[in-house]
Amino acid sequence: MQAWTHEQQQEVETELLRIADMLLPHIQPAAIHANLEGQTDSTTLFNGSAGIILFYLRLYEHYREPQYLQVCEAATVALLQHPSIVQPAYFILYTGATGLLYLCVKMYEATGNAAYMGRALDLLPYFEQGILEHVTQDDLLSGHAGNIWILTYLHAHTKNERLPELIRKLIDKMIQHARIAPQGLRWGHIKKSYDCLAGFSHGASGIAYALLQTAQYFRDEGLRYLAEEALRYEMQYYDPATANWLDLRLTSTRLYESDIMEWQVSDFRKYASDVNSWAHGAAGIGLARLYAWQVTQQDAYLQQAQTAVQRCLRDARELKRGDFTLCSGYGGVAAFLQQAAAVLQQPALRMAAQQLALAAVRYYRQHGVYNEYIPGNNADPGLFSGMAGVGYMLLGALMPCRADVVTHPLICADSRFHTAPLYAPGEVKRQLFARYYKNTFLHLQQHGADIAALCAAADIHALTAQLPQAIAALPPEQRIIAQDCFLFEQSFTEMWVQHKGWLCYEKRRELLHASAQQLLQLPATDFLQTVFIPVHNARLCRAPDSSSYYYLLYSHEAGISAFPAGRLTATLFSTLATGKKLQTVMDETLYAHFAQAGEEERIQVQEAIIAQTRMLLQQCFIKGE
């Protein structure tokens, strides 16, 4: 990889200054006030005035020319003093109000003016209720992880006593929202995706990045556990064939019915794009792995980061996409290569980032746009979505690498001050595991079992393997009760491991409901000749009190529910799993259980079986084969 020539550097710098001149009108105080009167999102880091100010702040850091800082100060005052900012629509980091807290900190760092930190603390009470009650996602870009990070960042500067309590409340939410998986932990089950997302903006890497920094700051082992479990989950969607992580989004994809019913990752590869950017793919995921390696020194994270580097270098050579924005284009790839150059001490990666910046300038000269996928992108001044982000990338190529930039912000805490952990040792795991084995834990605890030792298990799978041994040590009478309770909760746990999120069950329900309506209209003779089988997301288990009662466990859009089932329903459900026609199932049931019954009772049993089958079909517990 060749270094820039002086002429090439001048080429990039000339375009940078053109972009700066073009963006300047957008952050004049009058323009900021005009935008605030009409748009609730015009303040954001992502595509609002706060992001443009950060671009200008970086201009000042590079050139050290006072007029750039003066522009930032005037714009920030106009923004922070406007009355509308205390009534925001969204309370999130990159695309909402808490990005203003980030702007305050950055302005304080640049100027040393404590008034900016004071304004951040003044704004916090206006945002607190929204942060706690009106944020539904868990990710870095637009969820709890981003807010956890910015509040921790604010605490690092202010030591405000109220902040740890607020941060703890948000992490409690994250623990409640965490879902177990075949490996690791996942968040974000209500997105339109195959499973909870990989990636930096909305997926596992961004969540891990925020939690791991918070763990480092508070020296909290529980938060580090959550972060590393998120990274472990993400690795199940690494694709060696592309040296990338699968883009699991299915926002506008038309899915085949067979794929919906089976929901296997091998079938969904044909829907997945091979995108590589800051938001999704190797570049953003690589940022999280670089930081994880710096913190833990685990070789696995280094290897994963190096894999991301190779994928990004390939993309930088091939330049198959006409998108140089920070969020979705090569701007994010360049940011990762810059960071990797510093962390891995590989100067050639910085040269690759510089060549990307040069390619962006020349692409614009040839095509007149920096993002061919969005018409009118040149009119978008946004930091992550438009021109400010392109300028930010060009600046990154001109400046020495900085560990703390807006694409991967960093909490730099003063090591002289000790900050107490938010959770006692083992508390995070205990909260997490108790969601799945609450009653089993209660039975064991009542008889002196060491729950803390059990919660030292590596994950839910290791805990599940250890619980039978702990139960076996109980007195015989209590052992039976605890064993039944464990088996019931284990059934729930196994279904949670396989739960694929909102979209899977929403699409399945639509198909099953349509099919059920057709089958329910069949004549009685045809209905009896139909084969009905249980659906993948329903299973039968015995009630925890070891009685003759059963439950049907059913995975759906919102989670998993248990429905009481009598003996007839349980017998029917189990027998249908053999794949026989309903008439055969009915005949075998009568022969096995009602051979001595009279004709009238046999007719009643037949009617009950048909009625139960129709009910199971209506509830989408079974389907026609």
RAKAVEN-V624242 format. One record per run of one state. SS is the DSSP state (H for helix, E for strand, C for the rest). FROM is the first residue (numbers start at 0). LEN is the number of residues. If there is no record, write none. Layout:
SS:FROM:LEN  SS:FROM:LEN
This chain:
C:0:5  H:5:22  C:27:1  H:28:10  C:38:10  H:48:15  C:63:2  H:65:15  C:80:2  H:82:4  C:86:12  H:98:13  C:111:2  H:113:20  C:133:10  H:143:15  C:158:4  H:162:15  C:177:1  E:178:2  C:180:4  E:184:2  C:186:6  E:192:1  C:193:10  H:203:15  C:218:2  H:220:17  E:237:2  C:239:4  E:243:2  C:245:3  E:248:1  C:249:7  H:256:6  C:262:2  H:264:4  C:268:13  H:281:15  C:296:2  H:298:20  C:318:4  E:322:1  C:323:6  H:329:14  C:343:3  H:346:21  C:367:3  E:370:1  C:371:5  H:376:3  C:379:7  H:386:12  C:398:6  E:404:1  C:405:2  E:407:1  C:408:18  H:426:20  C:446:4  H:450:4  C:454:5  H:459:13  C:472:3  H:475:23  C:498:3  H:501:19  C:520:3  H:523:5  C:528:2  E:530:4  C:534:3  E:537:5  C:542:7  E:549:7  C:556:2  E:558:7  C:565:1  H:566:10  C:576:4  E:580:1  H:581:12  C:593:5  H:598:20  C:618:3  E:621:3  C:624:1
